[in-house]
Amino acid sequence: MANYDLIVCGAGPAGAVAAATAAQAGLHVALLEKHTLPRHKTCGGGTPMVMQNLVRDLVPDAIVESDVLLMRHTWNFAEPHLAPINVSETDRKLSIWMMQRSVFDNALAQRAAHAGAKLLDGVAVRSVELEGDRVRVRASTKERELTATARYVIGADGANSVTAHVLKRRRPPTIALGMEVEHPHTWGSGHSDLRPEIAHLEYGAVKYGYAWVFPKADHLNIGAGVFRPQYGDARRDRAARGELQQAIFGYLNALHLKYNPDTIRFHAHPLPVWSGKEQLHSPDGRVLLAGDAARLINPLFGDGILHAVKSGAIAATCVAEGTTQRYSDRIHAEFAANFDAALRLAQLFYRYPSLCYKYGVNHPRGTRLATQLLAGELSFTHMFSRALRRLQSGLLGHSASAR
Ligand SMILES: Cc1cc2nc3c(=O)[nH]c(=O)nc-3n(C[C@H](O)[C@H](O)[C@H](O)COP(=O)(O)OP(=O)(O)OC[C@H]3O[C@@H](n4cnc5c(N)ncnc54)[C@H](O)[C@@H]3O)c2cc1C
């Protein structure tokens, strides 16, 4: 039986960054991943370029397939509105990186191994148990059962986290649902708005959600998500899957892309979105949750990669410093105020989507503001009061013109 200072469960962005950070701090670390790497991950793979500041040693050319500078917004696939992220000459240049998660996550996992973590892929964690001053992790490969212990465990095992059971969280999760297809594409062919520097966003086709087309090197990631901040679990909504599929077909048709409906491969995955502060470490501070396992997905946009990376680094730093009892407070200090405001904004946005589209998305600086929010350059708290004022004046104008 192996003994470690730290076992990290899950080699997505949260786990791989946690393992690298802890190994760099001199800890004896194991990183367990149930799939053989590289593995597919159902995800749009879009992240603000500020990611570079968090993983400086990764070469962007090795992970970034397209650098998005424009967004093409539509309502029910009509009246496309092409908006730049960088509006004026004086705007600090921002962009959205489009990556393939299989490539990005594998690069992060290899980086952790290079830093000294023992990377064990094809190893699925079955249970995590507190045992005195150590934590026991039981896992299995296709061939055999494994047991290891550690002083600490970081659960970075995603939306269906096994590790999270240790914490016995009382609040039921708020689960959004995302779906995507990877459609092969040759740049320079087809619709004139299909360009590697353009991301497409559609708001009218999904009730309480949106759809997207994200450009990659050799394909388009076409997807849709349903975000119902006030309803618990979108997976229980039988109609949601059909609606997401219809939105994806809607995009394929609107952009005149050829496909065979019988062979198209949909991938769906839950998104545990933020729904308020929760305890994210066990009472003894031995088990910590990061990334999706900690439900750190922004409830407005549904993005979680940057938050996974940040929370993985914070978790590992707490372990290395021996300050794990302060972990939840540190995560809340980093995310809570902003995510609470994003949640209020999501409740507004998905309740009045056409008004928000008209007065927010189509605002001349709307695309820039959204990118600044994604990048953390602008706070959702600031944006919420601003959006409320705009919506109120929009609603007043709307009812006045309706009279
Ligand atoms: C359709 C869709 C589109 C999305 N698009 C975007 C986007 O464009 N931008 C963005 O920022 N976010 C997006 N997200 C959210 C994003 O994918 C997640 O927030 C992000 O992957 C979280 O990273 P993580 O490391 O916490 O978890 P994950 O990336 O899920 O990694 C968890 C890892 O743990 C492994 N694992 C699970 N169980 C076990 C086990 N028992 N034992 C061992 N290993 C285990 C998994 O195989 C996986 O490798 C999207 C999500 C969906 C569903």
The ligand as an ORCA input file, in Angstrom:
! r2SCAN-3c Opt
* xyz 0 1
  C     -21.113     20.965    -22.777
  C     -20.189     21.738    -21.870
  C     -19.514     22.833    -22.360
  C     -18.652     23.569    -21.533
  N     -17.959     24.609    -22.083
  C     -17.102     25.315    -21.308
  C     -16.319     26.352    -21.882
  O     -16.363     26.625    -23.087
  N     -15.505     27.051    -21.054
  C     -15.384     26.774    -19.709
  O     -14.642     27.462    -19.000
  N     -16.102     25.756    -19.161
  C     -16.923     25.009    -19.914
  N     -17.603     23.955    -19.368
  C     -17.358     23.612    -17.951
  C     -16.012     22.881    -17.801
  O     -15.985     21.763    -18.672
  C     -15.783     22.438    -16.362
  O     -16.115     23.469    -15.474
  C     -14.325     22.014    -16.148
  O     -14.016     20.887    -16.905
  C     -14.047     21.724    -14.663
  O     -12.775     21.170    -14.498
  P     -12.508     20.115    -13.327
  O     -11.044     19.835    -13.369
  O     -13.103     20.578    -12.062
  O     -13.359     18.837    -13.737
  P     -13.250     17.919    -15.040
  O     -12.694     18.664    -16.178
  O     -14.578     17.269    -15.188
  O     -12.176     16.834    -14.624
  C     -12.473     15.838    -13.687
  C     -11.564     14.665    -13.965
  O     -11.779     13.679    -12.958
  C     -11.853     12.402    -13.557
  N     -12.622     11.552    -12.665
  C     -13.974     11.571    -12.449
  N     -14.310     10.628    -11.554
  C     -13.167     10.013    -11.199
  C     -12.859      8.944    -10.306
  N     -13.821      8.324     -9.616
  N     -11.576      8.561    -10.175
  C     -10.583      9.173    -10.873
  N     -10.814     10.187    -11.750
  C     -12.082     10.600    -11.894
  C     -12.529     12.669    -14.889
  O     -12.283     11.636    -15.818
  C     -11.887     13.993    -15.302
  O     -10.707     13.797    -16.015
  C     -18.470     23.198    -20.168
  C     -19.149     22.077    -19.667
  C     -20.003     21.351    -20.506
  C     -20.708     20.148    -19.952
*
